[in-house]
Amino acid sequence: MRIIIPALTLCLTRESDMDKLLDQTYPFQLPALGFAYDALEPHFDARTMEIHHSKHHAAYVNNLNAAIEKHPHLHGVPLGDLLRNLPSLPAEIQATVRNNGGGHFNHALFWQLLQPGGPAAPGGELRQAIDAAFGSFGAFQEKFAQAAATRFGSGWAWLAVDAFGRLQVLSTANQDGPQMDGMVPIVGLDVWEHAYYLKFQNRRPEYVQTFWNVLNWDVVNGWFTARR
Ligand code: MN
């Protein structure tokens, strides 16, 4: 495992799926979705899921590999380290790694959050932390929806654990994410138009509300617990 947050590292007891995402190295591979493209119907439609995974995410992986391929000293470097050390990369691939490495990580995380069958709300320690940070689960959902709705252009909305162990709602542009700034993302929502336009057209807020129907809180809870 490879984490740069000392306070959290001390408490980590096992390698989580999040660590596996951060520790992967070149050549990067498009991960299997883990469920059928139509498994999230009627909330997220099959056609959007198929294009999103097999075209958009695949392109991020291919572009990232093409950039890293030419730099053998980076072949063994974990994805998490690439994303946290962009200024140390060769100048000509910094933007490519930021956009496509970020895109690969964010989407790999997103698919795991959408695994069907989880509970519709957080429980236990995570629920207590959400209540403490935002007042209530409903207040958190409102704040998250606001972050997703007001992100201008393409980007992501997040719930993340910051370097001091506190929960933060934030949004990022393009394929940036909390993992680039020393935070640990535990919920991420893609608000690029390619994630919703076929079904929701310009109705991003409706897409955000639908997200609550497909977000697997067991996965979120697992990442939260592993990071404390
Ligand atoms: Mn996307």
Residues whose N, C-alpha, C, O or C-beta is under 5 A from the ligand:
A	BS01	MN	D190 W192 A195
